[in-house]
Amino acid sequence: MNFNTISPLTITELLEAIKLNQNNHFRFGAGYTDLILELQHQDENDLTIINLAKLNDNSLKNTSKTNLGIRIGALSTMANILDNNDLHVFPVLIEAVPCLNRSGKKPCFTTNKGDGYYWR
């Protein structure tokens, strides 16, 4: 695996990194688990990773209940979601969180004869 990494600290730096790389092959990374697994199976030449993990903007990490539902920031962790008691009014979300980090595994849900989704 060979790739370049850019680690913006602010939203302004992030937008600049996207602008400078819009004609190049780039991908976003934060936790990198899925990305590294993907790259192990298919190496991508001339790849630049824009590392979101170092962004210093709490609005990207917050989770909150809104009038219309919920807002989950792009850098929210599963712990952020589980620890936010306001989100427990959405039980399907809380039940789904353990299924979100299943790198390389089958999805955590299945259908049962077309009458809905069941978590396993």
N, C-alpha and C positions, 0 to 999 in steps of 0.2 A: 504494500500500500504506500503510495506516494502522493501526497497532496499538500497544498499550501493552506495556511490557516490565518484568518483575520479575526481579531477579537475586539470588536467595538465596545466602548464603555458607555456610550450615550446613544439615544435614538438618532441624533444628528449624524454621528459616526456610522451607525448602522445604515442609514439611508445613503450616505456617501459611499460606503462599501458596496451596496447594491448597485448604485449608479455606475461606479467604476468597473464593476464586473458583469454588467447586464449583457454584454456580448461574449462573455466567457462562460465556461461550464462551472457553475457554483451550486452549492447546496447549503442548507442551514443545519447547524448542529447545536445541541445543548447538552444532552446526556450522552449522546454518541452510541448508545448500546445498539439500537437498530441500524444506524449508519455503518458502524464497523462490521456488523454481521452481513449487511448487504455488500459492502466493499470486499469482504473475504470471498464472496461468491462471484462477484463481478467487479473487477478493478476498473476504475474510471480514470482515463488519462487526462492530464492537465486540469485536475479538479481543484477548486478552491472551496474550503469550508468557511462559512461565516459563522463563527462561534457566538451563539446567543447567550451562553452561560455567564459571561462577564458583564452583561448589560446592567447598568446601575439605575434601573427604573422600576420601582416597586409596583407600578400599575400593571406591569407585565407579569407579576408574580401573584397578584391578589386574586382571590375568588370572592364573589359576593352574590347575594340574592338581589334581584332587581324587580321592578314592577312587572316586567314581561317574562321573567324566568330567572336565569342565572347568568353570570358573567365569569368565565374562567380565563384568566390571563394566559398568554402563550407560554409563559415560563412557570406556571403553577405546577407544583409537584402533587403527587398523589396524597402526600401527607397534608398539604394545604387544603385539599378538598375534604379529606376525612376529618381534619381538625376543625373545620368550619361548621359549627352547629346549625347555622342558618340553612345550610345545604341539605341537612338531614330530612327536610320536608320533601326531598326528591329521592325516595328510597331506591329507585332503579339506578340512579347515578352512584349512590353509595355502594350498592351491590356490584356495580360494574367496575369500580376502581381497581380491584385486584386483577381484573382481566386486562387492564390497559398495558401492563408491563409483562407481556408474555413473548418476548423476543424469540422469533423462530418457531413458536408453538402454534397450534391450531387456535382459532378464535374461541372465546370463552362462552359463546352462546350458540344455540341451534334452534331451528324451528321444529315444532311438533305438529305435523299434519296440517300446516297452514293456519293454525288458530293462535299464533302468537310466538313470542320469543321466550325461551326459558334459559336461565343462567345455569351453568354447571361448573 
